[in-house]
Amino acid sequence: MFRLPSDTMMTPELLAEYIGKHKRKVNDRYSKLKKAYENDYDIFHQADKAEYKPDNRISVNFAKYITDTFNGFFIGNPIKIQSDNKDVNDYLQYLDSYNDQDDNKAELSKICSIYGKGYEMYYVDDEGNIGITYLAPTEAFIIYDESIVEKPLFFVRYYKDYENVERGSWSDATQVQYFYNNGSYKWEDEPHDHGFDGVPATEYVENAERLGLFESALPMINAYNKAISEKANDVDYFADAYLKVLGTMLDDEGLAKIRDNRIINLDDDASGLVVEFMQKPNADTTQENLLNRLERLIYQISMVSNVNDENFGTSSGIALKYKLLSMTNLAKTKERKFVSGMNRRYRLIFSNPVSGMSRDAWVGIQYKFTFNIPANLSDEATVATQLEGVVSKETQLSVLSIVDDVQSELDKINAEDEQNALSIVDQRMFDDLLDDSNEQAGG
């Protein structure tokens, strides 16, 4: 984390210094994590073996599997965001739809799992609406002040354009400034107000230490790839084993017959003959034990369940919950970090007059995370039914995983109740008119 005194002013020299520091961090750490997720491991960069030796390079992409499995569990079901204030709730739904936030949040969550953190940036687009986008820490960073609350001072984003010229922007609490680098950093034009009450970006973190999901297990993943590659080399070695013939001499014709016909028929004294394949010691059991132990430790250290385990699918009820306990605890930690980030998101967005919302409306926003566990709708319906009259209708509906937007569902129920009430009134009026008509006819 970069930190500076709160009264620091951004200059081209300061910008160059911290972009340089950030690039070193990208090269030293983030690029390694990115390569792992993209299946580019150390095994592919080892020195070549001698030409006569098998040299298999096999990788098992645990990094991608762990990341995608956990994020499917954590955010496979979109986060439900709502407010008791109808105007605020309607704006939240519009904002999320306008910015395709379900996809954005899923990608941001994946970025956090890979690198340990990620960023959201806010802006006013050409249509005059609030825009939200996500960024990886390989292309952006935040500089904080030195206070205990770690208040953001500057948000910096940079990239290479189509002419390979480095460009970007930095923002402080009031303004945004664009820059370029043609040997030294220079401002493109005058800064302009961005309209937000604070640096218009939020850092989302996987955990307080900002560690990637598979980062602690990466040495074991590399060891696993090396072990399974050597095992494949052993298979090739045994397929190309040498035939040893002792006690007689074979001419070229005899060697050709053995190779082509795969028949050995020698008329020498059999008591002195040795015909067998040369084999090195078999380490198959040791290799299998190592691979199995590494695989168990990779999942254990990353705290992500191996859902493809043959015994996993047979578990149900409380047994399944215990198998998912470590991953659930991990997801709850990330949930708290995400809630903190989303609170800052809406505080900043509502501070911009473009939103049309009051500045403090973000306080009443509620977030509902539904971890992607196989759901038993029958059990959920039973629980929801049993809660009738015990809790509010809103809480009752929140039990059902098929209800994405509780407030919208409540509105639909109220509309149906009103329609049913009107239908009952209309039926009674019709019955009364019919009775009156019959009385008049009888009279």
N, C-alpha and C positions, 0 to 999 in steps of 0.2 A: 504494500500500500504506500502510495506517495503522499507526503504531508509537507505543508509549508505554513508559515505564519499567516494569520487571517488577513493581514493588510498587504499581502503580496500583490503586485501588479504584473500582469502577463506582458512579456516582451518577446521579440523574436529569438533572443538569446536563451531565455528561460524555456521557451517552447522547444527549441532545438535540443537543449539539455535533457528534457524529460521525454521527448520522443526517442532520443538515443537510449535512455535507460529502459524505456518500454520495449524497444526493439531487441535489446539484449535479453530481457525476460522472455520475449516471444521465442527467441532462438534457443535459450537454455532450457525452457520448460514447456511452453505451450505447444511448440512445434512437435515435441516428442509425444505429447498427449494426442494431438491431432493425427499424427501418423499412426499411433496405436489404434485409434478408432477406425481409421481407413485401411487397416490391415497391412501396415508397413512396419514390420517389426525388425529387431536387431538381427534375426536369423538371416534376413535377406541381404545383409551388409557385412557378413563375416567373410574372411579371406577364403578364396577358393582352395579346395583340397587338390592333391595331386590328381592328374588325369586318370590314373588307373584305379582310383578310389571312388566309390559311390558318394555323391554329394547332393543328397536331397535337401530341399528347403521347404519345410511344411510349417504353416502357422495355423493356429486355432484362434479365431478372433473373439476371445473372451471379452475384450474391451467393448466391442459393439454389442455383443449379446447382453452383457451386464447393464450397459447404458440403456439400450432399447427396452429390455425387460422391466427395469425399474421405472422408467418413464411411462411405459404402458400401464404399469400398476399405479403410479402416482397421479398421472394426468390424462390417462386414457379416457376417463370420463371427464368432460369439461368442467372447470370450476364454475359453480353457480354463484353469481354475484347479484345482489338485490338490495333494495332499500325500502323502508316503510313509506317513504315519501314517493308518491306516484310519479311526480314530475322527474325526480332524480332517477327513479327506477326506469322510466321510459328513456331518459337520456343515456343511461348505462347500457341498455339494450341496443340503442342506436349506435353508440360509440363502439361497442364490441363488434357489431355487424359491419359497420363502416370500415373498421380496421382489420377485419378477419381475425379477431383476437383469439379465438379458440386455437387456430393454427399457430399464431404468433407465440402464445403462451407455451404450447407444446414444444416449439423450436427453442424458445428461451430456456425451458426446463432442461432440454437435452444439452444445450450449450453449458449450462451450469454443471451438469453431471460430468461432462468431459473435462472442463477447465477448472471447475470449482467456483466459477462466477460467470456472470454475463450482464449485459446492459440493455436498458430500454431508453430510447431517445424520443422526445416529444417536440412537435413543431406544428405550425399552422400551415396547411397546404394551400395550393393554388385555388381550391374551391372555398377557402375560408373556414375549413373544418380542422379540428384537432387531429393530427396524425400521430400514430404510435408505431415504432419499428424496433426490432431487436438487433443487437450487435454482439459479436464475439469479442472476448478480451484480446484477441490477436489484432484487432483493428481500432480499438478505442480504450481509453482509460480515464479515471477520475482522480483528480488531485484534491485531497482533503486538507482542512486546517488542522492545527495542532491541539484543538480543544478536546475535552473528554467526550463530547458528543460527535466528534468527527464530521463536522459540517462540510459538504462539498464546496470547493472553491472554483474549480474549473473542470469542464468535461471536454476532452479532446478526441476527435475522430480524424483519421487520415487514411489515404488510399492512393493508388496509382491510377491515373486516367489512361485513356486509350493511346496517348502519346508517351506513356511511361513517365509522366511528370507527377511528382508527389503533390497532392492537394489535400485539403481538409478544412476543418473548422474547430474553433474552441468557443465555449460558452462560459460565462460567469452567471451571477444571480440575476442580471438584467439584460445583457447583450450577447449577441453572437457575432463572431468575427471569422471571415474566411481567409485562408492563407494558401500559399504555394511555395515550392522549394525548387529554385533553379541554381543550386549551389549554396544558397543560404535562404532562410525562411523570411518571407515578406508577406505583408497584409495585402489582400487583393483590392479592398476598398474600405470605406468607413464602416465601423460596426453599426448594427441596427438592433433595436429592442426586439426581444422574442416574445414578450407578453406574459411570461410565467413568473411567479413569485419565488424564484430560486433557480439553481442550475437545472436546466430542463432534461435531466437524465436520472435514472435510478440504477443502482447496482444491486443485482440479485445474487445471492450467494447460496451455495450448496450446504455449507456449514460455516461455523464461525472461523475455522482455520482456512477456509477457501480451498479445500482439497478436492480434487476430482474424485468421482465415484470409484474408479478402478486404479487410481494413482498408486495407492499403497500396495496393490496386488501386482503391479506391472513387472517387478523383478521376477515374480513367480510365473507370470505369463511367458516371459522370455525364456525362463528355465524349462517350462513345459514345451515350448516350441523347439528348443534345442534337443530335449529328450526324445520327442516323437520323431524328429528328423533323423536322429541317430538310430532310432529303431527301424525306420524305413531303410537306412543305409545297411543295417544288418540283414534285412530281408533280401536286399539286392546282393549282398555278399554271399549269402548261402545259395542264391539262385545261380551265381557264377563260381561256385566252389571248384577247386582243382582236384583232378583225379590223380591219386598217387599209386604208381605201379613199381614195386620193389622186387628184385630177384630175377628180372629178365629185361631184355631190351626190345623195344617196339620200333619197327621201321615206320616210315611215313605212311605206307599202305595200311599197316595195322592201326595206326592212330586214326586214319581217315575212316576205317571201318567201325572203330569204336565210337567215333563222333557221329557218323551218319546212321549206322544201324543200331547203335546203343547195345551192342552185344560184345561180351568179353569171353574169348575162348582161347586159352593159352595151353600149349602142349608141354611146357616145362615142368620140372619137378614141383608139384603143388605145395609140398611141405615148406619150400623156401620162398613162396610167392606171397606178396602183400598187395592187394588191390582194394583201395578204399579212397573216399573223398577226404581231403584235408579240411578240417573245420576248426574254427577258433572257439574258445569257451562260450557256452550259451548263457547270456545274461538276460534272457527274456523275463524271468520272474522278477529280477531286480528292477528292470525297466518298467514293468507293469505296476509294481508297488510304488515306484517313484511317480509315475504318471497319475495313479489314483490318488496318492497323497497330495500332489500339487493341485489337482482338480478340486479336491475337497477344500483345501486351504484357500484357493482363489475365491470360491464362493463364500467361504466363512469370513475372510478378511474384508471382502467387499460388502458383506451383509446382504447380499442379493440371493434369493432362492433359485435353485436350479429347477425351473418348472418343467423341464423335459426329462427329469429323473423318472425312471420307470415306476417308482413307488409313489410319486407325487400325485398322479392322477387318481389313484385309488383312495386317497384321503378325503374325508368329508367332515363337515361340522367342526367340532372343537379341534380335531387333529389337524385339519387344514389351517386353522387360525394359528396353531402353534408353529407349524412349518413356515408360516408367513410372518411370524412375530418380529424377527430381526428386521425384515424389510419394512414392516409396518412402523416400527420405531424409527427407522431411518426416514421414512416418508413423513412422519409427524414432525420431525426436526426440520425437514425441508419445508413443510407446510407453514410453520411459524415464520421462517425466513421469507417465504413468498408473501404471506399476509403483510409483513412489515414493508416489503417492497411495493405491494399494491396500495397500501395506505398512502405512501409517498406519491405514487403515481396519481391517484385521484386528488390528493391535496394540491399537487402542481396543476393538474388539468383544470380543476375548479377555480384555481386562482386566476386563470386566463379569462378575460371578459368574453372571448369567443364562445366559451362553453355555455354561457347564459345561466350558470348555476351560482348559488351563493357560495362564498369561499369556504364555509364550514360544513357544507352538506356532506362532505366525505366521511364525517364522523359516524353517520348512521348506516354506512354501507356494511353489509354482512357477506361473508364468504363461506361457501359450503364446498368442502372437498369430499369427493366420494371415490375412495380407492377402488381400483378395478379388480375386485374379488368376484369370482363366479357367484352370481346372485340366485337365490331361491325365491322367486316371486311369490310362491305360495306361502312361504314362511313370513315374508315381508308383509303380505296382505293380512295374514293372521295377526301379526304384531300391530299393524296399523288399526285393525278393527278393534283389538283389545284396548287401544289407547283412546277410543271414542269416549268423550266426556271426562277423561282424565287430564289430557293436555289440550293445548290449543289446536285448531284445525291446521295451522301452519306447521307445527311440530309433527302432527300426525302425518301430514303429506310428505314431510322431509324424510320419513322412514323409507319411502318407496323409491327405489333406484330408477324406476322408469319415469319419474317426474323430474324433468330437467330444470324447470322454472316454477318454484312453489307459488310465487305471487301470481303468475299468469294462470296457474291451475286454479287458484282461489277465485280469480276474476271469472274464469269459465264456470265454476261451480255457482257463484253468485248470479251470473247471467242465466244459468239454467234454472236456478231456484225462482228468479223473477219471472221467467217465461212460464214455469209450471204454475206459479201463483196466479199469473194472468189467465192461464188456461182454465184454472179452477173457477176464477171469478166469472169468466165468460160462460162456462158451463152452468154455473148457478143462475146467471142472468137468463140464459136460454131456458133453463128448467122453470124459472119463475114466470117467464113470458108464456111458456107452454101451458103452465097451470092456469094462468089468468085466462088464456084463450079457451081452455076447456071449460072453465067456470062460466064464462060468458055464453058459450055455446049451450051449456046445460041450462042456464038461466032462461 
